[in-house]
């Protein structure tokens, strides 16, 4: 989300104002329908979010290695995340 100052962004998750935000598409668990905000059965939809570095690391849950369609995906172990 853009803020008043043209060189800053506001993180869509924590609201922190930052000079650089990563704009990523991430799956989000919605608990309300999007027309009137009423409660509904939870559903997953991909949303484009501007994230500060801290929130970006919290959102990332899967890492991948590989090439040309021969890929391996795994959950990121939070205890080893500091090593990255």
C-alpha positions, 0 to 999 in steps of 0.5 A: 500500500502506497503512503503519502510520501512518494518514496515510502511504502506501508507494509500490508501486514504490520503497517510499518512504513518502509522505504522498500517493500517486497511486492509478492503474491501470497495465499491468504486465508479469508474468513469473510466474503469480499462484497459486504464483509460477512462471515463465510466458510474460510477460503484461500485466495492469492493476494498481492501484498507489499511486505516489509522484510520481517513480514516477508520472512514470516510469510515465506513457508516453503523453499524450493530447489531444482530446475527445468521442472525437476523441483523439490519443495519443502517447508522452511524450518524456522529454527534454521531460518537465521542461517539464510 
